Amino acid sequence: YQAQCVWEDAMAENIAKYLSKTKEKLVVLAGNGHIINKYGIPNRTLSRIKIPMATILLQPLTGPLNIERKMADYIWLTGDCSRYNF
């Protein structure tokens, strides 16, 4: 858990620095565990810089769906996303 927090803080810091300098839009790709419920990267970024932000959660259609509104701004339903499903 501590390593994940350090990684998320580093990502948030770099996102905030970039957006402070450029004022341009930015897309950040990260795993669901780093964005779900806006925990992790989104909250850590917003604590550094106030910007409009949207999160998109990839939800595989491989079993029962348990989707809650607070999980993300948008849910993208996908096929199996298993890293070993090539």
PDB file of N, CA, C and O in Angstrom, chain B, residues numbered from 101:
ATOM      1  N   TYR B 101       0.818  -1.198   0.000  1.00  0.00           N
ATOM      2  CA  TYR B 101       0.000   0.000   0.000  1.00  0.00           C
ATOM      3  C   TYR B 101       0.860   1.260   0.000  1.00  0.00           C
ATOM      4  O   TYR B 101       0.554   2.216  -0.713  1.00  0.00           O
ATOM      5  N   GLN B 102       1.929   1.274   0.787  1.00  0.00           N
ATOM      6  CA  GLN B 102       2.784   2.458   0.857  1.00  0.00           C
ATOM      7  C   GLN B 102       3.430   2.765  -0.487  1.00  0.00           C
ATOM      8  O   GLN B 102       3.537   3.926  -0.883  1.00  0.00           O
ATOM      9  N   ALA B 103       3.859   1.720  -1.186  1.00  0.00           N
ATOM     10  CA  ALA B 103       4.470   1.923  -2.504  1.00  0.00           C
ATOM     11  C   ALA B 103       3.446   2.516  -3.473  1.00  0.00           C
ATOM     12  O   ALA B 103       3.783   3.387  -4.276  1.00  0.00           O
ATOM     13  N   GLN B 104       2.205   2.051  -3.401  1.00  0.00           N
ATOM     14  CA  GLN B 104       1.157   2.588  -4.275  1.00  0.00           C
ATOM     15  C   GLN B 104       0.920   4.063  -3.971  1.00  0.00           C
ATOM     16  O   GLN B 104       0.747   4.865  -4.889  1.00  0.00           O
ATOM     17  N   CYS B 105       0.911   4.424  -2.699  1.00  0.00           N
ATOM     18  CA  CYS B 105       0.711   5.826  -2.318  1.00  0.00           C
ATOM     19  C   CYS B 105       1.840   6.712  -2.830  1.00  0.00           C
ATOM     20  O   CYS B 105       1.596   7.820  -3.308  1.00  0.00           O
ATOM     21  N   VAL B 106       3.068   6.229  -2.730  1.00  0.00           N
ATOM     22  CA  VAL B 106       4.217   6.992  -3.234  1.00  0.00           C
ATOM     23  C   VAL B 106       4.082   7.186  -4.740  1.00  0.00           C
ATOM     24  O   VAL B 106       4.296   8.287  -5.247  1.00  0.00           O
ATOM     25  N   TRP B 107       3.726   6.117  -5.458  1.00  0.00           N
ATOM     26  CA  TRP B 107       3.568   6.196  -6.914  1.00  0.00           C
ATOM     27  C   TRP B 107       2.467   7.194  -7.267  1.00  0.00           C
ATOM     28  O   TRP B 107       2.648   8.019  -8.163  1.00  0.00           O
ATOM     29  N   GLU B 108       1.324   7.128  -6.572  1.00  0.00           N
ATOM     30  CA  GLU B 108       0.211   8.033  -6.857  1.00  0.00           C
ATOM     31  C   GLU B 108       0.576   9.480  -6.545  1.00  0.00           C
ATOM     32  O   GLU B 108       0.190  10.386  -7.284  1.00  0.00           O
ATOM     33  N   ASP B 109       1.313   9.710  -5.461  1.00  0.00           N
ATOM     34  CA  ASP B 109       1.767  11.067  -5.144  1.00  0.00           C
ATOM     35  C   ASP B 109       2.710  11.592  -6.219  1.00  0.00           C
ATOM     36  O   ASP B 109       2.623  12.756  -6.608  1.00  0.00           O
ATOM     37  N   ALA B 110       3.601  10.746  -6.693  1.00  0.00           N
ATOM     38  CA  ALA B 110       4.534  11.161  -7.750  1.00  0.00           C
ATOM     39  C   ALA B 110       3.776  11.493  -9.033  1.00  0.00           C
ATOM     40  O   ALA B 110       4.073  12.493  -9.687  1.00  0.00           O
ATOM     41  N   MET B 111       2.806  10.667  -9.393  1.00  0.00           N
ATOM     42  CA  MET B 111       1.998  10.941 -10.584  1.00  0.00           C
ATOM     43  C   MET B 111       1.233  12.256 -10.414  1.00  0.00           C
ATOM     44  O   MET B 111       1.233  13.096 -11.313  1.00  0.00           O
ATOM     45  N   ALA B 112       0.589  12.429  -9.271  1.00  0.00           N
ATOM     46  CA  ALA B 112      -0.188  13.642  -9.021  1.00  0.00           C
ATOM     47  C   ALA B 112       0.698  14.883  -9.066  1.00  0.00           C
ATOM     48  O   ALA B 112       0.303  15.909  -9.619  1.00  0.00           O
ATOM     49  N   GLU B 113       1.871  14.793  -8.498  1.00  0.00           N
ATOM     50  CA  GLU B 113       2.802  15.929  -8.504  1.00  0.00           C
ATOM     51  C   GLU B 113       3.205  16.292  -9.931  1.00  0.00           C
ATOM     52  O   GLU B 113       3.220  17.468 -10.294  1.00  0.00           O
ATOM     53  N   ASN B 114       3.526  15.295 -10.730  1.00  0.00           N
ATOM     54  CA  ASN B 114       3.919  15.557 -12.119  1.00  0.00           C
ATOM     55  C   ASN B 114       2.756  16.089 -12.954  1.00  0.00           C
ATOM     56  O   ASN B 114       2.951  16.958 -13.804  1.00  0.00           O
ATOM     57  N   ILE B 115       1.566  15.579 -12.720  1.00  0.00           N
ATOM     58  CA  ILE B 115       0.381  16.085 -13.425  1.00  0.00           C
ATOM     59  C   ILE B 115       0.164  17.555 -13.068  1.00  0.00           C
ATOM     60  O   ILE B 115      -0.043  18.386 -13.953  1.00  0.00           O
ATOM     61  N   ALA B 116       0.211  17.875 -11.776  1.00  0.00           N
ATOM     62  CA  ALA B 116      -0.005  19.250 -11.324  1.00  0.00           C
ATOM     63  C   ALA B 116       1.058  20.190 -11.886  1.00  0.00           C
ATOM     64  O   ALA B 116       0.734  21.294 -12.322  1.00  0.00           O
ATOM     65  N   LYS B 117       2.312  19.767 -11.882  1.00  0.00           N
ATOM     66  CA  LYS B 117       3.387  20.608 -12.435  1.00  0.00           C
ATOM     67  C   LYS B 117       3.167  20.865 -13.921  1.00  0.00           C
ATOM     68  O   LYS B 117       3.280  21.999 -14.386  1.00  0.00           O
ATOM     69  N   TYR B 118       2.856  19.813 -14.655  1.00  0.00           N
ATOM     70  CA  TYR B 118       2.642  19.955 -16.097  1.00  0.00           C
ATOM     71  C   TYR B 118       1.487  20.906 -16.388  1.00  0.00           C
ATOM     72  O   TYR B 118       1.615  21.810 -17.214  1.00  0.00           O
ATOM     73  N   LEU B 119       0.359  20.703 -15.710  1.00  0.00           N
ATOM     74  CA  LEU B 119      -0.819  21.526 -15.974  1.00  0.00           C
ATOM     75  C   LEU B 119      -0.639  22.966 -15.504  1.00  0.00           C
ATOM     76  O   LEU B 119      -1.237  23.878 -16.075  1.00  0.00           O
ATOM     77  N   SER B 120       0.170  23.183 -14.482  1.00  0.00           N
ATOM     78  CA  SER B 120       0.451  24.543 -14.018  1.00  0.00           C
ATOM     79  C   SER B 120       1.245  25.320 -15.058  1.00  0.00           C
ATOM     80  O   SER B 120       1.079  26.531 -15.205  1.00  0.00           O
ATOM     81  N   LYS B 121       2.106  24.612 -15.775  1.00  0.00           N
ATOM     82  CA  LYS B 121       2.963  25.262 -16.774  1.00  0.00           C
ATOM     83  C   LYS B 121       2.271  25.435 -18.118  1.00  0.00           C
ATOM     84  O   LYS B 121       2.450  26.463 -18.772  1.00  0.00           O
ATOM     85  N   THR B 122       1.488  24.456 -18.542  1.00  0.00           N
ATOM     86  CA  THR B 122       0.986  24.461 -19.913  1.00  0.00           C
ATOM     87  C   THR B 122      -0.451  24.935 -20.058  1.00  0.00           C
ATOM     88  O   THR B 122      -0.802  25.522 -21.081  1.00  0.00           O
ATOM     89  N   LYS B 123      -1.279  24.697 -19.068  1.00  0.00           N
ATOM     90  CA  LYS B 123      -2.713  25.011 -19.135  1.00  0.00           C
ATOM     91  C   LYS B 123      -3.413  24.254 -20.269  1.00  0.00           C
ATOM     92  O   LYS B 123      -4.503  24.642 -20.690  1.00  0.00           O
ATOM     93  N   GLU B 124      -2.806  23.197 -20.753  1.00  0.00           N
ATOM     94  CA  GLU B 124      -3.412  22.382 -21.804  1.00  0.00           C
ATOM     95  C   GLU B 124      -4.106  21.179 -21.191  1.00  0.00           C
ATOM     96  O   GLU B 124      -3.956  20.901 -20.001  1.00  0.00           O
ATOM     97  N   LYS B 125      -4.865  20.467 -22.011  1.00  0.00           N
ATOM     98  CA  LYS B 125      -5.532  19.253 -21.547  1.00  0.00           C
ATOM     99  C   LYS B 125      -4.527  18.118 -21.487  1.00  0.00           C
ATOM    100  O   LYS B 125      -3.528  18.116 -22.206  1.00  0.00           O
ATOM    101  N   LEU B 126      -4.803  17.161 -20.627  1.00  0.00           N
ATOM    102  CA  LEU B 126      -3.902  16.029 -20.432  1.00  0.00           C
ATOM    103  C   LEU B 126      -4.735  14.777 -20.202  1.00  0.00           C
ATOM    104  O   LEU B 126      -5.720  14.804 -19.464  1.00  0.00           O
ATOM    105  N   VAL B 127      -4.339  13.689 -20.832  1.00  0.00           N
ATOM    106  CA  VAL B 127      -4.961  12.387 -20.598  1.00  0.00           C
ATOM    107  C   VAL B 127      -3.952  11.532 -19.849  1.00  0.00           C
ATOM    108  O   VAL B 127      -2.809  11.388 -20.283  1.00  0.00           O
ATOM    109  N   VAL B 128      -4.370  10.970 -18.735  1.00  0.00           N
ATOM    110  CA  VAL B 128      -3.511  10.098 -17.933  1.00  0.00           C
ATOM    111  C   VAL B 128      -4.124   8.707 -17.954  1.00  0.00           C
ATOM    112  O   VAL B 128      -5.293   8.534 -17.610  1.00  0.00           O
ATOM    113  N   LEU B 129      -3.346   7.726 -18.353  1.00  0.00           N
ATOM    114  CA  LEU B 129      -3.810   6.340 -18.350  1.00  0.00           C
ATOM    115  C   LEU B 129      -3.242   5.642 -17.123  1.00  0.00           C
ATOM    116  O   LEU B 129      -2.027   5.604 -16.927  1.00  0.00           O
ATOM    117  N   ALA B 130      -4.122   5.092 -16.304  1.00  0.00           N
ATOM    118  CA  ALA B 130      -3.697   4.394 -15.091  1.00  0.00           C
ATOM    119  C   ALA B 130      -4.699   3.281 -14.810  1.00  0.00           C
ATOM    120  O   ALA B 130      -5.836   3.322 -15.278  1.00  0.00           O
ATOM    121  N   GLY B 131      -4.277   2.313 -14.062  1.00  0.00           N
ATOM    122  CA  GLY B 131      -5.151   1.200 -13.708  1.00  0.00           C
ATOM    123  C   GLY B 131      -6.299   1.634 -12.810  1.00  0.00           C
ATOM    124  O   GLY B 131      -6.224   2.655 -12.128  1.00  0.00           O
ATOM    125  N   ASN B 132      -7.361   0.837 -12.825  1.00  0.00           N
ATOM    126  CA  ASN B 132      -8.555   1.148 -12.043  1.00  0.00           C
ATOM    127  C   ASN B 132      -8.260   1.368 -10.568  1.00  0.00           C
ATOM    128  O   ASN B 132      -8.883   2.218  -9.932  1.00  0.00           O
ATOM    129  N   GLY B 133      -7.318   0.615 -10.017  1.00  0.00           N
ATOM    130  CA  GLY B 133      -6.993   0.746  -8.604  1.00  0.00           C
ATOM    131  C   GLY B 133      -6.429   2.105  -8.236  1.00  0.00           C
ATOM    132  O   GLY B 133      -6.406   2.474  -7.062  1.00  0.00           O
ATOM    133  N   HIS B 134      -5.972   2.852  -9.233  1.00  0.00           N
ATOM    134  CA  HIS B 134      -5.399   4.178  -8.987  1.00  0.00           C
ATOM    135  C   HIS B 134      -6.408   5.306  -9.190  1.00  0.00           C
ATOM    136  O   HIS B 134      -6.091   6.469  -8.940  1.00  0.00           O
ATOM    137  N   ILE B 135      -7.644   4.967  -9.649  1.00  0.00           N
ATOM    138  CA  ILE B 135      -8.625   6.028  -9.920  1.00  0.00           C
ATOM    139  C   ILE B 135     -10.015   5.763  -9.360  1.00  0.00           C
ATOM    140  O   ILE B 135     -10.820   6.689  -9.273  1.00  0.00           O
ATOM    141  N   ILE B 136     -10.320   4.527  -8.978  1.00  0.00           N
ATOM    142  CA  ILE B 136     -11.690   4.195  -8.579  1.00  0.00           C
ATOM    143  C   ILE B 136     -12.134   5.062  -7.396  1.00  0.00           C
ATOM    144  O   ILE B 136     -11.370   5.285  -6.457  1.00  0.00           O
ATOM    145  N   ASN B 137     -13.353   5.536  -7.452  1.00  0.00           N
ATOM    146  CA  ASN B 137     -13.935   6.433  -6.441  1.00  0.00           C
ATOM    147  C   ASN B 137     -13.148   7.733  -6.290  1.00  0.00           C
ATOM    148  O   ASN B 137     -13.263   8.426  -5.279  1.00  0.00           O
ATOM    149  N   LYS B 138     -12.353   8.051  -7.298  1.00  0.00           N
ATOM    150  CA  LYS B 138     -11.474   9.234  -7.318  1.00  0.00           C
ATOM    151  C   LYS B 138     -10.404   9.187  -6.230  1.00  0.00           C
ATOM    152  O   LYS B 138      -9.788  10.207  -5.920  1.00  0.00           O
ATOM    153  N   TYR B 139     -10.182   8.013  -5.652  1.00  0.00           N
ATOM    154  CA  TYR B 139      -9.074   7.856  -4.715  1.00  0.00           C
ATOM    155  C   TYR B 139      -7.785   7.802  -5.525  1.00  0.00           C
ATOM    156  O   TYR B 139      -7.820   7.631  -6.744  1.00  0.00           O
ATOM    157  N   GLY B 140      -6.696   7.942  -4.878  1.00  0.00           N
ATOM    158  CA  GLY B 140      -5.425   7.814  -5.576  1.00  0.00           C
ATOM    159  C   GLY B 140      -5.100   9.050  -6.391  1.00  0.00           C
ATOM    160  O   GLY B 140      -5.101  10.167  -5.874  1.00  0.00           O
ATOM    161  N   ILE B 141      -4.821   8.844  -7.666  1.00  0.00           N
ATOM    162  CA  ILE B 141      -4.342   9.927  -8.525  1.00  0.00           C
ATOM    163  C   ILE B 141      -5.316  11.108  -8.597  1.00  0.00           C
ATOM    164  O   ILE B 141      -4.866  12.244  -8.447  1.00  0.00           O
ATOM    165  N   PRO B 142      -6.624  10.911  -8.820  1.00  0.00           N
ATOM    166  CA  PRO B 142      -7.506  12.085  -8.913  1.00  0.00           C
ATOM    167  C   PRO B 142      -7.502  12.958  -7.651  1.00  0.00           C
ATOM    168  O   PRO B 142      -7.287  14.166  -7.743  1.00  0.00           O
ATOM    169  N   ASN B 143      -7.736  12.366  -6.488  1.00  0.00           N
ATOM    170  CA  ASN B 143      -7.766  13.163  -5.256  1.00  0.00           C
ATOM    171  C   ASN B 143      -6.419  13.798  -4.946  1.00  0.00           C
ATOM    172  O   ASN B 143      -6.354  14.942  -4.496  1.00  0.00           O
ATOM    173  N   ARG B 144      -5.352  13.061  -5.186  1.00  0.00           N
ATOM    174  CA  ARG B 144      -4.018  13.594  -4.909  1.00  0.00           C
ATOM    175  C   ARG B 144      -3.681  14.745  -5.854  1.00  0.00           C
ATOM    176  O   ARG B 144      -3.012  15.701  -5.460  1.00  0.00           O
ATOM    177  N   THR B 145      -4.144  14.653  -7.098  1.00  0.00           N
ATOM    178  CA  THR B 145      -3.926  15.748  -8.046  1.00  0.00           C
ATOM    179  C   THR B 145      -4.744  16.970  -7.644  1.00  0.00           C
ATOM    180  O   THR B 145      -4.230  18.088  -7.629  1.00  0.00           O
ATOM    181  N   LEU B 146      -6.015  16.756  -7.318  1.00  0.00           N
ATOM    182  CA  LEU B 146      -6.888  17.876  -6.957  1.00  0.00           C
ATOM    183  C   LEU B 146      -6.458  18.566  -5.664  1.00  0.00           C
ATOM    184  O   LEU B 146      -6.812  19.723  -5.440  1.00  0.00           O
ATOM    185  N   SER B 147      -5.707  17.880  -4.818  1.00  0.00           N
ATOM    186  CA  SER B 147      -5.195  18.532  -3.609  1.00  0.00           C
ATOM    187  C   SER B 147      -4.045  19.487  -3.946  1.00  0.00           C
ATOM    188  O   SER B 147      -3.675  20.333  -3.133  1.00  0.00           O
ATOM    189  N   ARG B 148      -3.490  19.344  -5.143  1.00  0.00           N
ATOM    190  CA  ARG B 148      -2.368  20.182  -5.568  1.00  0.00           C
ATOM    191  C   ARG B 148      -2.788  21.306  -6.516  1.00  0.00           C
ATOM    192  O   ARG B 148      -2.220  22.398  -6.483  1.00  0.00           O
ATOM    193  N   ILE B 149      -3.785  21.033  -7.359  1.00  0.00           N
ATOM    194  CA  ILE B 149      -4.217  22.002  -8.359  1.00  0.00           C
ATOM    195  C   ILE B 149      -5.712  21.802  -8.607  1.00  0.00           C
ATOM    196  O   ILE B 149      -6.172  20.673  -8.775  1.00  0.00           O
ATOM    197  N   LYS B 150      -6.451  22.879  -8.628  1.00  0.00           N
ATOM    198  CA  LYS B 150      -7.901  22.796  -8.861  1.00  0.00           C
ATOM    199  C   LYS B 150      -8.147  22.878 -10.364  1.00  0.00           C
ATOM    200  O   LYS B 150      -7.956  23.926 -10.982  1.00  0.00           O
ATOM    201  N   ILE B 151      -8.568  21.768 -10.934  1.00  0.00           N
ATOM    202  CA  ILE B 151      -8.801  21.671 -12.374  1.00  0.00           C
ATOM    203  C   ILE B 151     -10.060  20.851 -12.625  1.00  0.00           C
ATOM    204  O   ILE B 151     -10.433  20.028 -11.789  1.00  0.00           O
ATOM    205  N   PRO B 152     -10.716  21.059 -13.756  1.00  0.00           N
ATOM    206  CA  PRO B 152     -11.802  20.152 -14.119  1.00  0.00           C
ATOM    207  C   PRO B 152     -11.208  18.796 -14.483  1.00  0.00           C
ATOM    208  O   PRO B 152     -10.187  18.723 -15.166  1.00  0.00           O
ATOM    209  N   MET B 153     -11.840  17.742 -14.034  1.00  0.00           N
ATOM    210  CA  MET B 153     -11.290  16.404 -14.243  1.00  0.00           C
ATOM    211  C   MET B 153     -12.433  15.413 -14.401  1.00  0.00           C
ATOM    212  O   MET B 153     -13.487  15.555 -13.781  1.00  0.00           O
ATOM    213  N   ALA B 154     -12.209  14.413 -15.236  1.00  0.00           N
ATOM    214  CA  ALA B 154     -13.161  13.312 -15.379  1.00  0.00           C
ATOM    215  C   ALA B 154     -12.393  12.003 -15.316  1.00  0.00           C
ATOM    216  O   ALA B 154     -11.276  11.902 -15.822  1.00  0.00           O
ATOM    217  N   THR B 155     -13.000  11.001 -14.692  1.00  0.00           N
ATOM    218  CA  THR B 155     -12.386   9.676 -14.641  1.00  0.00           C
ATOM    219  C   THR B 155     -13.225   8.702 -15.459  1.00  0.00           C
ATOM    220  O   THR B 155     -14.453   8.784 -15.491  1.00  0.00           O
ATOM    221  N   ILE B 156     -12.530   7.779 -16.119  1.00  0.00           N
ATOM    222  CA  ILE B 156     -13.178   6.738 -16.923  1.00  0.00           C
ATOM    223  C   ILE B 156     -12.688   5.399 -16.402  1.00  0.00           C
ATOM    224  O   ILE B 156     -11.493   5.107 -16.449  1.00  0.00           O
ATOM    225  N   LEU B 157     -13.602   4.593 -15.912  1.00  0.00           N
ATOM    226  CA  LEU B 157     -13.270   3.285 -15.354  1.00  0.00           C
ATOM    227  C   LEU B 157     -13.577   2.202 -16.383  1.00  0.00           C
ATOM    228  O   LEU B 157     -14.697   2.130 -16.890  1.00  0.00           O
ATOM    229  N   LEU B 158     -12.598   1.362 -16.694  1.00  0.00           N
ATOM    230  CA  LEU B 158     -12.829   0.228 -17.588  1.00  0.00           C
ATOM    231  C   LEU B 158     -13.444  -0.903 -16.778  1.00  0.00           C
ATOM    232  O   LEU B 158     -12.874  -1.334 -15.776  1.00  0.00           O
ATOM    233  N   GLN B 159     -14.598  -1.381 -17.206  1.00  0.00           N
ATOM    234  CA  GLN B 159     -15.304  -2.451 -16.500  1.00  0.00           C
ATOM    235  C   GLN B 159     -15.507  -3.621 -17.446  1.00  0.00           C
ATOM    236  O   GLN B 159     -16.335  -3.545 -18.355  1.00  0.00           O
ATOM    237  N   PRO B 160     -14.752  -4.719 -17.243  1.00  0.00           N
ATOM    238  CA  PRO B 160     -14.924  -5.874 -18.125  1.00  0.00           C
ATOM    239  C   PRO B 160     -16.278  -6.550 -17.933  1.00  0.00           C
ATOM    240  O   PRO B 160     -16.790  -6.646 -16.818  1.00  0.00           O
ATOM    241  N   LEU B 161     -16.838  -7.011 -19.032  1.00  0.00           N
ATOM    242  CA  LEU B 161     -18.117  -7.728 -19.003  1.00  0.00           C
ATOM    243  C   LEU B 161     -17.858  -9.224 -18.883  1.00  0.00           C
ATOM    244  O   LEU B 161     -18.263 -10.003 -19.746  1.00  0.00           O
ATOM    245  N   THR B 162     -17.187  -9.619 -17.816  1.00  0.00           N
ATOM    246  CA  THR B 162     -16.823 -11.027 -17.645  1.00  0.00           C
ATOM    247  C   THR B 162     -17.577 -11.696 -16.511  1.00  0.00           C
ATOM    248  O   THR B 162     -17.390 -12.888 -16.268  1.00  0.00           O
ATOM    249  N   GLY B 163     -18.400 -10.976 -15.833  1.00  0.00           N
ATOM    250  CA  GLY B 163     -19.152 -11.542 -14.718  1.00  0.00           C
ATOM    251  C   GLY B 163     -20.247 -10.576 -14.317  1.00  0.00           C
ATOM    252  O   GLY B 163     -20.590  -9.669 -15.076  1.00  0.00           O
ATOM    253  N   PRO B 164     -20.795 -10.764 -13.135  1.00  0.00           N
ATOM    254  CA  PRO B 164     -21.855  -9.865 -12.671  1.00  0.00           C
ATOM    255  C   PRO B 164     -21.334  -8.427 -12.556  1.00  0.00           C
ATOM    256  O   PRO B 164     -20.212  -8.198 -12.102  1.00  0.00           O
ATOM    257  N   LEU B 165     -22.151  -7.481 -12.966  1.00  0.00           N
ATOM    258  CA  LEU B 165     -21.771  -6.074 -12.872  1.00  0.00           C
ATOM    259  C   LEU B 165     -22.171  -5.520 -11.513  1.00  0.00           C
ATOM    260  O   LEU B 165     -23.301  -5.709 -11.063  1.00  0.00           O
ATOM    261  N   ASN B 166     -21.255  -4.850 -10.877  1.00  0.00           N
ATOM    262  CA  ASN B 166     -21.522  -4.178  -9.615  1.00  0.00           C
ATOM    263  C   ASN B 166     -21.017  -2.748  -9.768  1.00  0.00           C
ATOM    264  O   ASN B 166     -19.931  -2.407  -9.300  1.00  0.00           O
ATOM    265  N   ILE B 167     -21.813  -1.922 -10.424  1.00  0.00           N
ATOM    266  CA  ILE B 167     -21.410  -0.556 -10.735  1.00  0.00           C
ATOM    267  C   ILE B 167     -22.151   0.403  -9.820  1.00  0.00           C
ATOM    268  O   ILE B 167     -23.369   0.319  -9.665  1.00  0.00           O
ATOM    269  N   GLU B 168     -21.400   1.311  -9.218  1.00  0.00           N
ATOM    270  CA  GLU B 168     -21.973   2.356  -8.373  1.00  0.00           C
ATOM    271  C   GLU B 168     -21.588   3.711  -8.953  1.00  0.00           C
ATOM    272  O   GLU B 168     -20.514   3.852  -9.538  1.00  0.00           O
ATOM    273  N   ARG B 169     -22.435   4.686  -8.800  1.00  0.00           N
ATOM    274  CA  ARG B 169     -22.227   6.025  -9.365  1.00  0.00           C
ATOM    275  C   ARG B 169     -20.910   6.649  -8.917  1.00  0.00           C
ATOM    276  O   ARG B 169     -20.269   7.354  -9.695  1.00  0.00           O
ATOM    277  N   LYS B 170     -20.503   6.405  -7.694  1.00  0.00           N
ATOM    278  CA  LYS B 170     -19.305   7.050  -7.157  1.00  0.00           C
ATOM    279  C   LYS B 170     -18.002   6.473  -7.716  1.00  0.00           C
ATOM    280  O   LYS B 170     -16.930   7.033  -7.487  1.00  0.00           O
ATOM    281  N   MET B 171     -18.086   5.364  -8.442  1.00  0.00           N
ATOM    282  CA  MET B 171     -16.873   4.695  -8.922  1.00  0.00           C
ATOM    283  C   MET B 171     -16.079   5.548  -9.907  1.00  0.00           C
ATOM    284  O   MET B 171     -14.848   5.552  -9.869  1.00  0.00           O
ATOM    285  N   ALA B 172     -16.769   6.269 -10.785  1.00  0.00           N
ATOM    286  CA  ALA B 172     -16.101   7.084 -11.798  1.00  0.00           C
ATOM    287  C   ALA B 172     -17.127   8.002 -12.445  1.00  0.00           C
ATOM    288  O   ALA B 172     -18.334   7.836 -12.268  1.00  0.00           O
ATOM    289  N   ASP B 173     -16.628   8.964 -13.190  1.00  0.00           N
ATOM    290  CA  ASP B 173     -17.533   9.840 -13.933  1.00  0.00           C
ATOM    291  C   ASP B 173     -18.169   9.093 -15.099  1.00  0.00           C
ATOM    292  O   ASP B 173     -19.328   9.321 -15.446  1.00  0.00           O
ATOM    293  N   TYR B 174     -17.383   8.195 -15.697  1.00  0.00           N
ATOM    294  CA  TYR B 174     -17.860   7.389 -16.823  1.00  0.00           C
ATOM    295  C   TYR B 174     -17.400   5.950 -16.630  1.00  0.00           C
ATOM    296  O   TYR B 174     -16.333   5.698 -16.072  1.00  0.00           O
ATOM    297  N   ILE B 175     -18.210   5.018 -17.094  1.00  0.00           N
ATOM    298  CA  ILE B 175     -17.853   3.597 -17.074  1.00  0.00           C
ATOM    299  C   ILE B 175     -17.786   3.129 -18.524  1.00  0.00           C
ATOM    300  O   ILE B 175     -18.731   3.322 -19.289  1.00  0.00           O
ATOM    301  N   TRP B 176     -16.675   2.519 -18.896  1.00  0.00           N
ATOM    302  CA  TRP B 176     -16.492   1.986 -20.246  1.00  0.00           C
ATOM    303  C   TRP B 176     -16.543   0.472 -20.129  1.00  0.00           C
ATOM    304  O   TRP B 176     -15.626  -0.149 -19.591  1.00  0.00           O
ATOM    305  N   LEU B 177     -17.612  -0.117 -20.633  1.00  0.00           N
ATOM    306  CA  LEU B 177     -17.777  -1.567 -20.580  1.00  0.00           C
ATOM    307  C   LEU B 177     -16.920  -2.196 -21.672  1.00  0.00           C
ATOM    308  O   LEU B 177     -16.999  -1.804 -22.837  1.00  0.00           O
ATOM    309  N   THR B 178     -16.099  -3.176 -21.288  1.00  0.00           N
ATOM    310  CA  THR B 178     -15.136  -3.783 -22.208  1.00  0.00           C
ATOM    311  C   THR B 178     -15.262  -5.301 -22.197  1.00  0.00           C
ATOM    312  O   THR B 178     -16.021  -5.875 -21.416  1.00  0.00           O
ATOM    313  N   GLY B 179     -14.514  -5.923 -23.068  1.00  0.00           N
ATOM    314  CA  GLY B 179     -14.341  -7.368 -23.011  1.00  0.00           C
ATOM    315  C   GLY B 179     -13.368  -7.695 -21.892  1.00  0.00           C
ATOM    316  O   GLY B 179     -13.025  -6.820 -21.096  1.00  0.00           O
ATOM    317  N   ASP B 180     -12.929  -8.915 -21.820  1.00  0.00           N
ATOM    318  CA  ASP B 180     -11.986  -9.352 -20.794  1.00  0.00           C
ATOM    319  C   ASP B 180     -10.692  -8.555 -20.911  1.00  0.00           C
ATOM    320  O   ASP B 180     -10.077  -8.516 -21.976  1.00  0.00           O
ATOM    321  N   CYS B 181     -10.281  -7.925 -19.825  1.00  0.00           N
ATOM    322  CA  CYS B 181      -9.070  -7.106 -19.810  1.00  0.00           C
ATOM    323  C   CYS B 181      -7.908  -7.817 -19.135  1.00  0.00           C
ATOM    324  O   CYS B 181      -6.890  -7.193 -18.834  1.00  0.00           O
ATOM    325  N   SER B 182      -8.047  -9.105 -18.895  1.00  0.00           N
ATOM    326  CA  SER B 182      -6.990  -9.842 -18.218  1.00  0.00           C
ATOM    327  C   SER B 182      -5.682  -9.694 -18.975  1.00  0.00           C
ATOM    328  O   SER B 182      -5.661  -9.793 -20.202  1.00  0.00           O
ATOM    329  N   ARG B 183      -4.603  -9.460 -18.266  1.00  0.00           N
ATOM    330  CA  ARG B 183      -3.314  -9.272 -18.936  1.00  0.00           C
ATOM    331  C   ARG B 183      -2.825 -10.555 -19.588  1.00  0.00           C
ATOM    332  O   ARG B 183      -1.914 -10.519 -20.416  1.00  0.00           O
ATOM    333  N   TYR B 184      -3.408 -11.672 -19.232  1.00  0.00           N
ATOM    334  CA  TYR B 184      -2.988 -12.944 -19.819  1.00  0.00           C
ATOM    335  C   TYR B 184      -3.966 -13.434 -20.877  1.00  0.00           C
ATOM    336  O   TYR B 184      -3.914 -14.596 -21.279  1.00  0.00           O
ATOM    337  N   ASN B 185      -4.847 -12.568 -21.327  1.00  0.00           N
ATOM    338  CA  ASN B 185      -5.862 -12.940 -22.310  1.00  0.00           C
ATOM    339  C   ASN B 185      -5.482 -12.392 -23.687  1.00  0.00           C
ATOM    340  O   ASN B 185      -6.200 -11.568 -24.254  1.00  0.00           O
ATOM    341  N   PHE B 186      -4.361 -12.850 -24.212  1.00  0.00           N
ATOM    342  CA  PHE B 186      -3.902 -12.353 -25.517  1.00  0.00           C
ATOM    343  C   PHE B 186      -4.179 -13.351 -26.594  1.00  0.00           C
ATOM    344  O   PHE B 186      -3.862 -13.106 -27.758  1.00  0.00           O
TER     345      PHE B 186
END
